[in-house]
C-alpha cells in the first residue's frame, strides 16, 4: 500500500434517500479537501454480500446458472447472496449455499473480502470456501430465483472465464482467491 495520505472529503449535506428492497440511494453534497470545490456524489447503501466456492469431495465446483435482470441474460456463477441484518457472513454463506443448491459443506473457511464498487457502494462481498460439499436436499430457491445447479472441475474454471462463460466480476474475484491465485502466484 502507498504511504501517501489521501485527505478525507468533507460531507456538507447528506442527500434525500430513496429506499428500495435491497438498497438505499442517496446523493450527498461533498467538498474537496484539495480544491474546496463542491459536488454531488451518489452513494448506494447496501448490505454486505457473500460468495461461496463449494467444492465436493471429488473436487467438483458447485456452480449455478440463473437469470440476471441487470443484463437480461443468464449467468454462470457460484452461490451467494445478501447477508441479512445481524447475520454473520459465514452463516449467510452456508445458508445461501444450501438454499440455492441443496449442498451442505463438511467445513467452511473465509478466503477474504472485496469492495464490490467503492466508487458508489458502501458494502463488502465476503468469499468463503466450502469443502466436502454433499447434496442433502433439492434446495429452496426464493420465488424470484430460477436456478440450475452445475458441477465443473477446478481445471475448467480458467477456461470458463477466458471464454466468457463466467463474466460476473465478483465471481471472478472470488475464484481468483481460491482457484486461480495458486496457478499464477
Backbone as a chain_set.jsonl record, in Angstrom:
{"seq": "XXXXXXXXXXXXXXXXXXXXXXXXXXXXXXXXXXXXXXXXXXXXXXXXXXXXXXXXXXXXXXXXXXXXXXXXXXXXXXXXXXXXXXXXXXXXXXXXXXXXXXXXXXXXXXXXXXXXXXXXXXXXXXXXXXXXXXXXXXXXXXXXXXXXXXXXXXXXXXXXXXXXXXXXXXXXXXXXXXXXXXXXX", "coords": {"N": [[0.838, -1.182, 0.0], [0.384, 2.281, -0.578], [2.197, 4.876, 1.043], [1.336, 7.378, 0.92], [-0.771, 9.964, 1.943], [-4.211, 10.37, 1.644], [-6.433, 12.901, 1.933], [-9.539, 13.042, 3.754], [-12.675, 13.669, 2.311], [-15.016, 16.317, 2.893], [-18.269, 15.99, 4.123], [-20.876, 17.907, 3.262], [-23.611, 17.941, 3.161], [-26.015, 15.471, 3.697], [-27.792, 13.732, 1.349], [-31.246, 13.444, 0.251], [-32.751, 10.369, 0.686], [-33.591, 7.327, -1.052], [-35.382, 4.54, -0.503], [-35.154, 1.189, -1.364], [-35.968, -2.291, -1.945], [-33.544, -3.779, -1.733], [-31.534, -1.93, -1.419], [-30.405, 1.405, -0.525], [-30.526, 4.616, -1.855], [-28.668, 7.569, -1.98], [-27.865, 11.05, -2.407], [-25.143, 12.889, -1.755], [-23.802, 16.075, -0.807], [-20.58, 17.141, -1.253], [-17.264, 18.295, -0.298], [-14.183, 19.02, -1.774], [-11.067, 18.382, -0.277], [-8.744, 19.288, -1.36], [-9.248, 21.245, -3.376], [-11.417, 22.693, -2.519], [-13.737, 22.792, -3.917], [-17.198, 22.023, -4.529], [-19.381, 19.207, -4.938], [-21.808, 16.821, -6.113], [-22.324, 13.541, -4.931], [-23.249, 10.235, -5.505], [-24.351, 7.675, -3.395], [-24.678, 4.265, -2.792], [-26.217, 2.567, -0.402], [-25.813, -0.539, 0.883], [-26.484, -3.886, 1.988], [-23.953, -6.166, 3.221], [-22.56, -8.745, 1.135], [-22.279, -12.246, 0.283], [-20.186, -14.71, -1.238], [-19.817, -18.058, -2.234], [-17.546, -20.65, -2.652], [-18.192, -23.674, -3.447], [-16.976, -26.904, -3.002], [-16.999, -30.228, -3.93], [-16.449, -33.521, -2.446], [-15.117, -34.989, -4.38], [-13.778, -33.051, -5.759], [-15.172, -31.319, -7.497], [-16.53, -28.156, -8.521], [-19.335, -26.592, -7.307], [-21.666, -24.917, -9.107], [-23.912, -22.308, -10.177], [-26.477, -21.537, -12.505], [-28.244, -18.77, -13.477], [-30.883, -16.414, -14.208], [-30.179, -13.008, -14.781], [-31.311, -9.844, -14.123], [-30.188, -7.309, -14.545], [-28.524, -7.504, -16.782], [-30.165, -8.821, -18.404], [-30.034, -11.572, -19.002], [-28.952, -15.015, -18.665], [-26.462, -16.128, -16.255], [-23.379, -17.787, -15.381], [-22.425, -18.719, -12.241], [-21.118, -18.708, -8.842], [-22.699, -19.846, -5.817], [-24.378, -17.391, -3.805], [-25.263, -14.369, -1.975], [-27.242, -12.012, -0.093], [-26.19, -10.768, 3.057], [-28.081, -11.009, 5.822], [-29.541, -8.566, 8.061], [-27.738, -8.318, 11.049], [-26.778, -10.878, 10.765], [-24.148, -13.275, 10.713], [-21.508, -13.291, 8.337], [-20.417, -15.86, 7.627], [-22.457, -17.612, 8.372], [-24.459, -16.69, 6.672], [-23.305, -17.408, 4.228], [-23.307, -20.247, 4.346], [-26.067, -20.655, 4.545], [-27.035, -19.491, 2.111], [-25.736, -21.168, 0.262], [-26.953, -23.69, 0.751], [-29.68, -23.051, 0.338], [-29.71, -22.259, -2.387], [-28.567, -24.414, -3.778], [-28.87, -26.865, -2.456], [-26.737, -28.138, -1.36], [-24.541, -28.985, 1.325], [-21.76, -28.085, 3.311], [-18.844, -29.91, 4.588], [-16.894, -28.526, 5.853], [-16.032, -25.047, 6.269], [-14.363, -22.085, 5.295], [-13.192, -18.691, 5.589], [-12.063, -16.773, 2.777], [-11.487, -14.187, 2.235], [-12.35, -10.724, 1.506], [-13.894, -8.297, -0.679], [-14.406, -4.914, -1.856], [-17.268, -4.346, -3.627], [-17.861, -2.137, -5.427], [-16.338, 0.516, -4.731], [-16.56, 3.146, -5.532], [-19.201, 3.852, -5.598], [-20.67, 2.2, -3.845], [-21.213, 1.084, -0.43], [-20.654, -1.364, 0.699], [-19.375, -4.742, 1.467], [-18.157, -7.738, -0.104], [-17.979, -10.9, 0.927], [-15.966, -13.81, 0.694], [-16.153, -17.321, 0.802], [-14.741, -20.556, 1.229], [-16.158, -23.603, 0.754], [-15.824, -26.802, 1.682], [-15.884, -30.344, 0.935], [-18.519, -30.664, 0.121], [-21.84, -31.857, 0.036], [-24.77, -32.996, -1.515], [-27.764, -32.513, 0.065], [-30.415, -31.953, -0.096], [-32.995, -30.743, -2.385], [-32.689, -28.009, -2.447], [-33.948, -24.682, -1.748], [-35.112, -22.436, -3.415], [-35.628, -18.889, -3.685], [-38.803, -17.321, -4.484], [-38.275, -15.59, -6.568], [-36.142, -16.586, -7.94], [-34.693, -18.656, -10.424], [-32.91, -21.33, -10.675], [-30.308, -23.336, -11.96], [-28.33, -26.016, -11.08], [-24.933, -26.755, -11.527], [-22.047, -28.836, -11.992], [-18.582, -28.358, -12.079], [-15.24, -29.087, -13.034], [-12.272, -28.106, -11.258], [-10.162, -27.523, -12.966], [-11.437, -26.598, -15.21], [-12.257, -24.012, -14.7], [-10.606, -21.699, -15.275], [-10.722, -21.7, -18.09], [-13.481, -21.331, -18.437], [-13.746, -18.728, -17.593], [-11.975, -17.409, -19.349], [-13.213, -17.892, -21.824], [-15.48, -16.439, -21.562], [-17.735, -17.526, -20.457], [-18.063, -17.336, -17.743], [-18.625, -14.264, -16.423], [-19.21, -12.559, -14.374], [-18.017, -10.164, -12.266], [-17.577, -10.253, -9.455], [-17.699, -12.958, -8.973], [-15.537, -13.867, -10.468], [-13.509, -12.589, -9.052], [-13.778, -13.896, -6.557], [-13.215, -16.555, -7.316], [-10.602, -16.238, -8.132], [-9.357, -15.805, -5.665], [-9.272, -18.391, -4.697], [-9.049, -20.504, -6.726], [-7.569, -19.576, -9.014], [-5.42, -17.985, -8.038], [-3.387, -19.695, -6.838], [-2.392, -20.784, -9.213], [-1.298, -18.683, -10.731], [0.281, -17.387, -8.867]], "CA": [[0.0, 0.0, 0.0], [1.106, 3.537, -0.644], [2.262, 5.625, 2.299], [0.797, 8.703, 0.621], [-2.033, 10.212, 2.652], [-5.312, 10.983, 0.903], [-7.339, 13.503, 2.921], [-10.96, 12.717, 3.691], [-13.541, 14.733, 1.828], [-15.982, 16.782, 3.884], [-19.661, 15.848, 3.715], [-21.58, 19.133, 3.608], [-25.033, 17.649, 3.332], [-26.433, 14.138, 3.271], [-28.945, 13.905, 0.491], [-32.501, 12.736, 0.437], [-32.533, 8.995, 0.256], [-34.678, 6.551, -1.631], [-35.252, 3.173, -0.004], [-35.663, 0.113, -2.194], [-35.939, -3.549, -1.195], [-32.192, -4.281, -1.49], [-30.559, -0.857, -1.285], [-30.86, 2.779, -0.305], [-29.766, 5.539, -2.694], [-28.67, 8.949, -1.522], [-26.917, 11.931, -3.082], [-24.531, 13.785, -0.778], [-23.004, 17.212, -1.275], [-19.262, 16.994, -0.638], [-16.276, 19.327, -0.607], [-12.838, 18.504, -1.985], [-10.089, 18.96, 0.64], [-7.654, 19.853, -2.151], [-9.62, 22.44, -4.138], [-12.535, 23.402, -1.889], [-14.921, 22.761, -4.786], [-18.265, 21.142, -4.062], [-20.021, 18.402, -5.97], [-22.75, 15.808, -5.633], [-21.861, 12.161, -5.065], [-24.285, 9.245, -5.235], [-23.908, 6.547, -2.576], [-25.621, 3.164, -2.675], [-26.069, 1.866, 0.868], [-26.23, -1.905, 0.613], [-25.98, -4.869, 2.952], [-22.846, -6.982, 2.734], [-22.898, -9.923, 0.357], [-21.381, -13.393, 0.376], [-20.0, -15.652, -2.33], [-19.346, -19.337, -1.712], [-16.948, -21.58, -3.606], [-18.467, -25.003, -2.901], [-16.214, -27.964, -3.656], [-17.422, -31.559, -3.484], [-15.369, -34.406, -2.004], [-14.338, -35.424, -5.545], [-13.101, -31.909, -6.371], [-16.006, -30.538, -8.42], [-17.034, -26.885, -8.024], [-20.783, -26.475, -7.467], [-21.968, -23.602, -9.654], [-25.321, -22.101, -10.504], [-26.826, -20.728, -13.672], [-29.508, -18.093, -13.194], [-31.189, -15.219, -14.989], [-29.844, -11.75, -14.114], [-32.132, -8.798, -14.729], [-29.362, -6.168, -14.945], [-28.025, -7.726, -18.145], [-31.266, -9.52, -19.08], [-29.435, -12.781, -19.554], [-28.463, -15.919, -17.624], [-25.03, -16.13, -15.977], [-22.824, -18.907, -14.632], [-21.88, -18.119, -11.028], [-21.083, -19.513, -7.632], [-23.791, -19.414, -4.95], [-24.12, -16.212, -2.985], [-26.427, -13.553, -1.707], [-27.215, -10.924, 0.88], [-26.062, -11.031, 4.489], [-29.224, -10.386, 6.489], [-29.206, -7.694, 9.184], [-27.35, -9.028, 12.253], [-26.315, -12.226, 10.448], [-22.722, -13.471, 10.492], [-21.289, -13.662, 6.936], [-20.224, -17.308, 7.457], [-23.787, -18.217, 8.439], [-25.135, -16.32, 5.423], [-22.721, -18.207, 3.153], [-23.836, -21.616, 4.451], [-27.498, -20.58, 4.25], [-27.216, -19.267, 0.669], [-25.305, -22.376, -0.434], [-27.975, -24.74, 0.829], [-30.917, -22.592, -0.299], [-29.602, -22.193, -3.845], [-28.087, -25.642, -4.42], [-29.158, -28.074, -1.697], [-25.48, -28.697, -0.867], [-24.092, -28.599, 2.667], [-20.328, -28.388, 3.394], [-18.259, -30.524, 5.778], [-16.171, -27.434, 6.502], [-16.067, -23.794, 5.528], [-13.427, -21.099, 5.824], [-13.175, -17.434, 4.832], [-10.925, -16.529, 1.893], [-11.254, -12.748, 2.178], [-13.479, -9.918, 1.044], [-13.609, -7.177, -1.582], [-15.439, -3.895, -2.008], [-17.792, -4.539, -4.984], [-17.655, -0.925, -6.226], [-16.191, 1.566, -3.725], [-16.898, 4.465, -6.072], [-20.621, 4.099, -5.363], [-21.28, 1.334, -2.837], [-20.568, 1.08, 0.888], [-20.67, -2.729, 1.25], [-18.324, -5.717, 1.201], [-18.545, -9.066, -0.548], [-17.142, -11.889, 1.61], [-15.861, -15.075, -0.029], [-15.902, -18.493, 1.635], [-14.512, -21.847, 0.598], [-16.94, -24.668, 1.396], [-15.22, -28.055, 1.22], [-16.601, -31.579, 1.26], [-19.947, -30.403, -0.069], [-22.682, -33.003, -0.311], [-26.158, -32.583, -1.747], [-28.614, -33.08, 1.111], [-31.805, -31.676, -0.461], [-33.046, -30.091, -3.697], [-32.567, -26.556, -2.322], [-35.221, -23.966, -1.578], [-34.928, -21.152, -4.08], [-36.609, -17.833, -3.493], [-39.755, -17.281, -5.6], [-37.747, -14.755, -7.651], [-34.956, -17.238, -8.497], [-34.778, -19.886, -11.204], [-31.504, -21.731, -10.639], [-29.878, -24.658, -12.386], [-27.068, -26.361, -10.441], [-23.976, -27.425, -12.41], [-20.762, -29.194, -11.401], [-17.462, -28.135, -13.003], [-13.924, -29.395, -12.493], [-11.448, -26.922, -10.999], [-9.332, -27.257, -14.142], [-12.273, -25.925, -16.216], [-12.623, -22.657, -14.282], [-9.866, -20.683, -16.036], [-11.272, -21.664, -19.447], [-14.829, -20.746, -18.378], [-13.544, -17.273, -17.506], [-11.317, -16.975, -20.585], [-14.153, -17.937, -22.949], [-16.608, -15.549, -21.297], [-18.864, -18.237, -19.854], [-18.177, -16.656, -16.443], [-18.305, -12.844, -16.612], [-19.58, -11.805, -13.172], [-16.739, -9.734, -11.696], [-17.409, -10.714, -8.08], [-17.447, -14.393, -9.056], [-14.147, -13.996, -10.916], [-12.696, -12.194, -7.903], [-13.832, -14.983, -5.573], [-12.493, -17.708, -7.857], [-9.183, -15.886, -8.096], [-8.871, -16.017, -4.306], [-9.068, -19.816, -4.424], [-8.687, -21.401, -7.825], [-6.574, -19.041, -9.931], [-4.246, -17.417, -7.358], [-2.286, -20.658, -6.748], [-1.862, -21.055, -10.535], [-0.499, -17.559, -11.191], [1.091, -16.828, -7.784]], "C": [[0.877, 1.238, 0.0], [1.097, 4.226, 0.718], [1.717, 7.035, 2.117], [-0.57, 8.863, 1.268], [-3.038, 10.915, 1.732], [-6.257, 11.581, 1.931], [-8.791, 13.11, 2.683], [-11.743, 13.93, 3.2], [-14.528, 15.104, 2.922], [-17.396, 16.613, 3.317], [-20.4, 17.093, 4.204], [-23.044, 18.869, 3.914], [-25.299, 16.232, 2.86], [-27.748, 14.283, 2.543], [-30.177, 13.136, 0.916], [-32.304, 11.321, -0.08], [-33.815, 8.378, -0.287], [-34.451, 5.105, -1.234], [-35.913, 2.2, -0.971], [-35.506, -1.189, -1.408], [-34.524, -4.026, -0.874], [-31.133, -3.199, -1.348], [-31.233, 0.474, -1.0], [-29.945, 3.689, -1.109], [-29.843, 6.93, -2.082], [-27.645, 9.735, -2.33], [-26.431, 12.958, -2.07], [-23.84, 14.944, -1.474], [-21.689, 17.154, -0.509], [-18.324, 18.108, -1.092], [-14.901, 18.691, -0.717], [-11.872, 19.156, -0.997], [-8.934, 19.638, -0.103], [-8.027, 21.184, -2.785], [-10.697, 23.278, -3.466], [-13.793, 23.402, -2.737], [-15.936, 21.769, -4.222], [-18.859, 20.377, -5.25], [-20.975, 17.426, -5.303], [-22.161, 14.436, -5.893], [-22.979, 11.217, -4.66], [-23.648, 8.096, -4.445], [-25.039, 5.521, -2.533], [-25.32, 2.452, -1.366], [-26.655, 0.47, 0.687], [-25.757, -2.816, 1.736], [-24.763, -5.578, 2.359], [-23.398, -8.192, 1.995], [-21.92, -11.037, 0.677], [-21.339, -14.125, -0.951], [-19.412, -16.91, -1.724], [-18.763, -20.154, -2.857], [-17.137, -22.969, -3.015], [-17.736, -26.075, -3.706], [-16.65, -29.303, -3.065], [-16.2, -32.389, -3.074], [-14.507, -34.881, -3.173], [-13.774, -34.251, -6.354], [-13.888, -31.105, -7.385], [-16.462, -29.243, -7.746], [-18.526, -26.823, -8.339], [-21.072, -25.045, -7.919], [-23.456, -23.513, -9.968], [-25.441, -21.255, -11.764], [-28.179, -20.108, -13.356], [-29.645, -16.837, -14.043], [-30.869, -13.99, -14.168], [-30.517, -10.594, -14.854], [-31.318, -7.597, -15.19], [-28.849, -6.291, -16.369], [-29.04, -8.472, -19.007], [-30.776, -10.783, -19.775], [-29.034, -13.709, -18.406], [-26.941, -15.812, -17.464], [-24.654, -17.422, -15.268], [-22.06, -18.317, -13.458], [-21.642, -19.18, -9.965], [-22.235, -19.037, -6.759], [-23.398, -18.191, -4.125], [-25.396, -15.446, -2.738], [-26.173, -12.532, -0.624], [-27.015, -11.467, 2.295], [-27.204, -10.275, 5.162], [-28.757, -9.547, 7.674], [-28.917, -8.523, 10.438], [-26.795, -10.417, 12.022], [-24.798, -12.238, 10.242], [-22.515, -13.873, 9.03], [-21.087, -15.159, 6.711], [-21.563, -18.039, 7.492], [-24.551, -17.931, 7.149], [-24.616, -17.162, 4.257], [-23.27, -19.632, 3.163], [-25.318, -21.647, 4.094], [-27.737, -20.434, 2.749], [-26.825, -20.506, -0.138], [-26.401, -23.434, -0.427], [-29.28, -24.314, 0.155], [-30.835, -22.698, -1.821], [-29.269, -23.532, -4.495], [-28.518, -26.931, -3.731], [-27.911, -28.739, -1.152], [-25.157, -28.128, 0.512], [-22.603, -28.982, 2.778], [-19.948, -29.152, 4.664], [-17.498, -29.478, 6.569], [-16.223, -26.189, 5.619], [-15.073, -22.835, 6.158], [-13.445, -19.841, 4.961], [-11.914, -17.335, 3.987], [-10.576, -15.055, 1.813], [-12.503, -12.019, 1.722], [-12.969, -8.819, 0.13], [-14.725, -6.146, -1.447], [-15.97, -4.038, -3.437], [-17.59, -3.335, -5.904], [-17.542, 0.264, -5.278], [-16.457, 2.978, -4.239], [-18.337, 4.845, -5.737], [-21.194, 3.371, -4.155], [-20.479, 1.34, -1.535], [-20.399, -0.321, 1.465], [-19.438, -3.545, 0.885], [-18.955, -6.981, 0.63], [-17.521, -10.044, 0.029], [-17.136, -13.183, 0.799], [-15.47, -16.187, 0.931], [-15.635, -19.7, 0.76], [-15.265, -22.89, 1.407], [-16.435, -25.99, 0.832], [-16.037, -29.256, 1.678], [-18.1, -31.429, 1.105], [-20.673, -31.651, -0.556], [-24.104, -32.501, -0.482], [-27.055, -33.305, -0.751], [-30.098, -32.847, 0.842], [-31.819, -30.97, -1.809], [-32.846, -28.58, -3.648], [-33.935, -25.929, -2.163], [-35.057, -22.55, -2.103], [-36.018, -20.161, -3.692], [-37.582, -17.85, -4.672], [-39.253, -16.473, -6.794], [-36.499, -15.348, -8.301], [-35.356, -18.464, -9.308], [-33.345, -20.327, -11.426], [-31.328, -23.154, -11.15], [-28.51, -24.894, -11.758], [-26.211, -27.138, -11.434], [-22.711, -27.753, -11.628], [-19.681, -29.039, -12.461], [-16.159, -28.485, -12.3], [-13.131, -28.111, -12.279], [-10.617, -26.536, -12.22], [-10.109, -26.519, -15.236], [-12.445, -24.433, -15.946], [-11.919, -21.583, -15.104], [-10.414, -20.564, -17.459], [-12.677, -21.059, -19.47], [-14.756, -19.228, -18.269], [-12.988, -16.753, -18.826], [-12.288, -16.928, -21.764], [-15.381, -17.046, -22.733], [-17.835, -16.246, -20.745], [-19.135, -17.69, -18.451], [-17.713, -15.222, -16.648], [-18.597, -11.99, -15.38], [-18.299, -11.449, -12.421], [-16.527, -10.214, -10.266], [-17.167, -12.225, -8.022], [-15.996, -14.63, -9.487], [-13.197, -13.637, -9.778], [-12.641, -13.306, -6.861], [-13.032, -16.191, -6.059], [-10.988, -17.447, -7.883], [-8.606, -16.163, -6.711], [-8.56, -17.487, -4.032], [-8.449, -20.599, -5.567], [-7.531, -20.854, -8.65], [-5.317, -18.547, -9.234], [-3.117, -18.444, -7.213], [-1.625, -20.947, -8.114], [-0.915, -19.945, -10.972], [0.456, -17.021, -10.13], [2.199, -17.658, -7.408]], "O": [[1.99, 1.222, 0.527], [0.11, 4.163, 1.451], [1.651, 7.802, 3.078], [-1.425, 7.986, 1.147], [-2.726, 11.938, 1.123], [-6.832, 10.843, 2.731], [-9.209, 12.877, 1.549], [-11.501, 15.061, 3.621], [-14.837, 14.283, 3.786], [-17.687, 17.03, 2.196], [-20.536, 17.31, 5.408], [-23.636, 19.486, 4.799], [-24.874, 15.832, 1.776], [-28.696, 14.881, 3.051], [-30.142, 12.296, 1.815], [-31.753, 11.114, -1.161], [-34.93, 8.829, -0.025], [-33.434, 4.511, -1.592], [-37.073, 2.364, -1.347], [-34.959, -1.176, -0.305], [-34.321, -4.631, 0.179], [-29.955, -3.509, -1.176], [-32.435, 0.652, -1.197], [-28.723, 3.551, -1.052], [-30.915, 7.412, -1.715], [-26.688, 9.174, -2.864], [-27.202, 13.789, -1.588], [-23.352, 14.806, -2.596], [-21.675, 17.123, 0.722], [-18.546, 18.765, -2.109], [-14.5, 17.914, 0.149], [-11.86, 20.382, -0.888], [-8.229, 20.47, 0.469], [-7.249, 22.137, -2.752], [-10.874, 24.448, -3.806], [-14.815, 23.952, -2.325], [-15.582, 20.811, -3.535], [-18.837, 20.837, -6.391], [-20.948, 17.236, -4.087], [-21.57, 14.194, -6.945], [-23.586, 11.377, -3.601], [-22.565, 7.615, -4.776], [-26.195, 5.856, -2.273], [-24.281, 1.804, -1.234], [-27.837, 0.314, 0.379], [-24.735, -2.543, 2.367], [-24.571, -5.586, 1.144], [-24.54, -8.604, 2.198], [-20.866, -10.804, 1.267], [-22.322, -14.159, -1.692], [-18.599, -16.839, -0.803], [-19.397, -20.33, -3.897], [-16.344, -23.402, -2.179], [-17.86, -26.145, -4.928], [-16.665, -29.48, -1.847], [-15.06, -31.998, -3.327], [-13.318, -35.148, -3.001], [-13.345, -34.429, -7.493], [-13.306, -30.272, -8.079], [-16.746, -29.228, -6.548], [-18.934, -26.982, -9.489], [-20.766, -24.085, -7.212], [-24.159, -24.522, -10.016], [-24.616, -20.384, -12.038], [-29.135, -20.805, -13.014], [-28.661, -16.278, -14.526], [-31.233, -13.914, -12.995], [-30.313, -10.4, -16.052], [-31.716, -6.923, -16.14], [-28.749, -5.294, -17.084], [-28.802, -8.723, -20.189], [-31.055, -11.03, -20.948], [-28.801, -13.242, -17.292], [-26.228, -15.457, -18.403], [-25.491, -18.069, -14.638], [-21.151, -17.509, -13.649], [-21.919, -20.365, -10.155], [-22.71, -17.916, -6.944], [-22.227, -17.995, -3.797], [-26.468, -15.813, -3.219], [-25.029, -12.23, -0.286], [-27.594, -12.485, 2.675], [-27.281, -9.049, 5.08], [-27.687, -9.799, 8.228], [-29.745, -9.337, 10.849], [-26.381, -11.08, 12.973], [-24.24, -11.308, 9.66], [-23.261, -14.709, 8.519], [-21.544, -15.686, 5.696], [-21.779, -18.979, 6.727], [-25.21, -18.814, 6.599], [-25.392, -17.582, 3.398], [-23.652, -20.164, 2.121], [-25.774, -22.567, 3.414], [-28.544, -21.165, 2.175], [-27.499, -20.857, -1.107], [-26.737, -24.003, -1.465], [-29.918, -25.12, -0.522], [-31.772, -23.167, -2.468], [-29.647, -23.769, -5.642], [-28.53, -27.988, -4.362], [-28.004, -29.802, -0.538], [-25.451, -26.974, 0.822], [-22.225, -30.085, 2.383], [-20.631, -29.059, 5.684], [-17.454, -29.525, 7.798], [-16.425, -26.263, 4.407], [-14.944, -22.767, 7.38], [-13.683, -19.909, 3.755], [-10.835, -17.751, 4.41], [-9.483, -14.703, 1.369], [-13.571, -12.613, 1.572], [-11.793, -8.457, 0.151], [-15.828, -6.451, -0.994], [-15.202, -3.868, -4.383], [-17.186, -3.507, -7.054], [-18.532, 0.954, -5.038], [-16.566, 3.911, -3.443], [-18.654, 6.027, -5.606], [-22.112, 3.876, -3.508], [-19.268, 1.562, -1.52], [-20.029, -0.451, 2.632], [-18.583, -3.113, 0.112], [-20.134, -7.257, 0.851], [-16.346, -10.015, -0.336], [-18.171, -13.603, 0.28], [-14.578, -16.024, 1.764], [-16.223, -19.852, -0.31], [-15.035, -23.04, 2.607], [-16.599, -26.266, -0.356], [-16.773, -29.197, 2.663], [-18.868, -32.005, 1.875], [-20.197, -32.385, -1.422], [-24.586, -31.685, 0.303], [-27.109, -34.534, -0.717], [-30.948, -33.47, 1.477], [-30.758, -30.629, -2.331], [-32.834, -27.929, -4.693], [-34.958, -26.567, -2.414], [-34.887, -21.598, -1.341], [-37.158, -20.532, -3.412], [-37.234, -18.337, -5.748], [-39.746, -16.645, -7.909], [-35.861, -14.691, -9.123], [-36.252, -19.214, -8.919], [-32.642, -19.766, -12.266], [-32.099, -24.053, -10.815], [-27.619, -24.055, -11.891], [-26.689, -28.058, -12.097], [-22.346, -27.028, -10.702], [-19.824, -29.515, -13.587], [-15.995, -28.212, -11.111], [-13.292, -27.144, -13.024], [-10.397, -25.352, -12.474], [-9.503, -25.882, -16.098], [-12.747, -23.669, -16.864], [-12.567, -20.651, -15.582], [-10.556, -19.457, -17.979], [-13.03, -20.353, -20.415], [-15.614, -18.524, -18.8], [-13.483, -15.761, -19.361], [-12.201, -16.035, -22.606], [-16.222, -16.918, -23.623], [-18.878, -15.614, -20.581], [-20.285, -17.591, -18.024], [-16.56, -14.98, -17.002], [-18.257, -10.807, -15.359], [-17.571, -12.342, -11.987], [-15.402, -10.552, -9.897], [-16.497, -12.709, -7.11], [-15.312, -15.491, -8.934], [-12.19, -14.314, -9.571], [-11.57, -13.619, -6.342], [-12.262, -16.777, -5.298], [-10.197, -18.366, -7.673], [-7.501, -16.691, -6.589], [-7.682, -17.795, -3.225], [-7.438, -21.278, -5.388], [-6.597, -21.595, -8.959], [-4.229, -18.679, -9.794], [-1.963, -18.087, -7.451], [-0.45, -21.308, -8.172], [0.151, -20.221, -11.522], [1.366, -16.263, -10.465], [2.96, -17.303, -6.508]]}, "num_chains": 1, "name": "protein.A"}
